Amino acid sequence: MKNDRRYPGTAVALCIVLFAVSPVGAKDVPNRIMLFDGNTLNGWNFAIQGQGLVDVAEQDIVKVTQDGTLHVYAGKAHGSKQPMGLLFTRSDYRRYKVHVEYKWGAAKFPPRMDSIRDAGLLFHIAGPMTYDGRPEWVWPISAECQIQETDTGDLWLIGTRAATRLHNEDMVYSDEGSKRYRGYPGGRGYDSSKHALENEVAGWNTVELIVDGDAAEFFVNGKKLNAITELQEWDDQSGDWVGLASGAIGLQAESAEVFYRNIWLEPLGDAHVD
């Protein structure tokens, strides 16, 4: 599944621009890769729920603002019907620190009008999940650092399995907790694990992941909130879990207006896969 998203001749075959104009607030740092160049969506794919991969230049869910920000659901009327989507890199990575800043907008959309605002930072995207026999890219095989009001820093495993450490009493992440595996049997669903400390603030927040192959640590505004090791995906041929140590990076659009900026990656050794 590793390269399923790169269909020959598809309209999303874009040139990869990894070193480009830095967005507002970014600094020139040796080896830093600007995943979002602040001006275009070059280097990214886009998927829409129920439609699959679409031309990133023709979608109107994510727009680039004049100040170098990604505006999700820009200009969409509160309460209007809008699809969910996923913006994800055309390149795979395996060992890196990734940095994303986000803040919430005001608009919300069905079916989550009465829900807290939700988004997410996905990593090690391995290919589309299959729901009712159909591939779906908006929630692909991957691991996720949840970006959600009151829950930023939670772990979500989408068609994957991983080991984490959970406090025995309240089953939230703890460095001193007991090692436990999370993941849906057979790799066909979701599983999650909570973090112990709420660290989201009003306005802009920073999410950083330290990813080292099949292991990752989650930081929100500088505080470590979660960690995993032994990330795996399900292999139908062998009927067993196999290691998942690289993949694309993605940002979700899940029925809530949100802004992303300063999206960059710093390699930890051999970060870039293709």
Solvent accessible surface area in square Angstrom, and as a share of the most:
residue,aa,sasa,rsa
1,M,118,0.52
2,K,67,0.29
3,N,88,0.45
4,D,56,0.29
5,R,0,0.00
6,R,55,0.20
7,Y,101,0.38
8,P,135,0.85
9,G,85,0.82
10,T,32,0.19
11,A,66,0.51
12,V,1,0.01
13,A,66,0.51
14,L,44,0.22
15,C,89,0.53
16,I,84,0.43
17,V,42,0.24
18,L,28,0.14
19,F,144,0.60
20,A,39,0.30
21,V,102,0.59
22,S,43,0.28
23,P,8,0.05
24,V,108,0.62
25,G,62,0.59
26,A,22,0.17
27,K,149,0.63
28,D,136,0.71
29,V,55,0.32
30,P,115,0.73
31,N,112,0.58
32,R,34,0.12
33,I,11,0.06
34,M,10,0.04
35,L,5,0.02
36,F,1,0.00
37,D,9,0.05
38,G,6,0.06
39,N,85,0.44
40,T,52,0.30
41,L,22,0.11
42,N,46,0.24
43,G,6,0.06
44,W,1,0.00
45,N,0,0.00
46,F,1,0.00
47,A,0,0.00
48,I,15,0.08
49,Q,80,0.36
50,G,72,0.69
51,Q,120,0.53
52,G,18,0.17
53,L,32,0.16
54,V,31,0.18
55,D,29,0.15
56,V,5,0.03
57,A,87,0.67
58,E,142,0.64
59,Q,23,0.10
60,D,75,0.39
61,I,3,0.01
62,V,8,0.04
63,K,96,0.41
64,V,47,0.27
65,T,43,0.25
66,Q,196,0.87
67,D,86,0.44
68,G,6,0.06
69,T,8,0.05
70,L,0,0.00
71,H,27,0.12
72,V,3,0.01
73,Y,1,0.00
74,A,12,0.09
75,G,82,0.79
76,K,43,0.18
77,A,70,0.54
78,H,114,0.51
79,G,30,0.29
80,S,33,0.21
81,K,185,0.78
82,Q,33,0.15
83,P,50,0.31
84,M,11,0.05
85,G,0,0.00
86,L,0,0.00
87,L,4,0.02
88,F,0,0.00
89,T,4,0.02
90,R,25,0.09
91,S,2,0.01
92,D,2,0.01
93,Y,0,0.00
94,R,82,0.30
95,R,79,0.29
96,Y,0,0.00
97,K,53,0.22
98,V,0,0.00
99,H,18,0.08
100,V,0,0.00
101,E,20,0.09
102,Y,0,0.00
103,K,61,0.26
104,W,49,0.17
105,G,13,0.12
106,A,79,0.61
107,A,10,0.08
108,K,28,0.12
109,F,0,0.00
110,P,51,0.32
111,P,113,0.71
112,R,61,0.22
113,M,65,0.29
114,D,147,0.76
115,S,48,0.31
116,I,76,0.39
117,R,50,0.18
118,D,15,0.08
119,A,0,0.00
120,G,0,0.00
121,L,0,0.00
122,L,0,0.00
123,F,1,0.01
124,H,0,0.00
125,I,0,0.00
126,A,0,0.00
127,G,0,0.00
128,P,12,0.08
129,M,4,0.02
130,T,66,0.38
131,Y,58,0.22
132,D,134,0.69
133,G,65,0.63
134,R,163,0.60
135,P,91,0.58
136,E,23,0.10
137,W,7,0.02
138,V,0,0.00
139,W,38,0.13
140,P,0,0.00
141,I,14,0.07
142,S,0,0.00
143,A,0,0.00
144,E,8,0.04
145,C,0,0.00
146,Q,11,0.05
147,I,0,0.00
148,Q,27,0.12
149,E,39,0.18
150,T,86,0.50
151,D,20,0.10
152,T,0,0.00
153,G,0,0.00
154,D,5,0.03
155,L,1,0.00
156,W,81,0.28
157,L,0,0.00
158,I,2,0.01
159,G,2,0.02
160,T,1,0.01
161,R,69,0.25
162,A,1,0.01
163,A,1,0.01
164,T,6,0.03
165,R,104,0.38
166,L,1,0.01
167,H,74,0.33
168,N,96,0.49
169,E,153,0.69
170,D,86,0.45
171,M,71,0.31
172,V,28,0.16
173,Y,20,0.08
174,S,23,0.15
175,D,77,0.40
176,E,155,0.69
177,G,11,0.10
178,S,43,0.28
179,K,100,0.42
180,R,87,0.32
181,Y,106,0.40
182,R,61,0.22
183,G,21,0.20
184,Y,108,0.41
185,P,108,0.68
186,G,24,0.23
187,G,2,0.02
188,R,124,0.45
189,G,8,0.08
190,Y,86,0.33
191,D,36,0.19
192,S,31,0.20
193,S,4,0.03
194,K,94,0.40
195,H,18,0.08
196,A,71,0.55
197,L,89,0.44
198,E,79,0.35
199,N,31,0.16
200,E,42,0.19
201,V,84,0.48
202,A,106,0.82
203,G,41,0.40
204,W,69,0.24
205,N,2,0.01
206,T,34,0.20
207,V,0,0.00
208,E,31,0.14
209,L,0,0.00
210,I,50,0.26
211,V,0,0.00
212,D,68,0.35
213,G,13,0.13
214,D,56,0.29
215,A,27,0.21
216,A,2,0.02
217,E,60,0.27
218,F,0,0.00
219,F,48,0.20
220,V,0,0.00
221,N,50,0.26
222,G,61,0.59
223,K,108,0.46
224,K,72,0.31
225,L,5,0.02
226,N,0,0.00
227,A,14,0.11
228,I,4,0.02
229,T,65,0.38
230,E,56,0.25
231,L,0,0.00
232,Q,35,0.16
233,E,28,0.12
234,W,69,0.24
235,D,42,0.22
236,D,93,0.48
237,Q,178,0.79
238,S,71,0.46
239,G,41,0.39
240,D,79,0.41
241,W,31,0.11
242,V,60,0.35
243,G,58,0.56
244,L,2,0.01
245,A,48,0.37
246,S,18,0.11
247,G,0,0.00
248,A,0,0.00
249,I,1,0.00
250,G,0,0.00
251,L,4,0.02
252,Q,2,0.01
253,A,2,0.02
254,E,8,0.04
255,S,1,0.00
256,A,2,0.02
257,E,23,0.10
258,V,0,0.00
259,F,37,0.16
260,Y,2,0.01
261,R,73,0.27
262,N,9,0.05
263,I,1,0.00
264,W,18,0.06
265,L,0,0.00
266,E,42,0.19
267,P,43,0.27
268,L,60,0.30
269,G,62,0.60
270,D,74,0.38
271,A,2,0.02
272,H,81,0.36
273,V,57,0.33
274,D,77,0.40
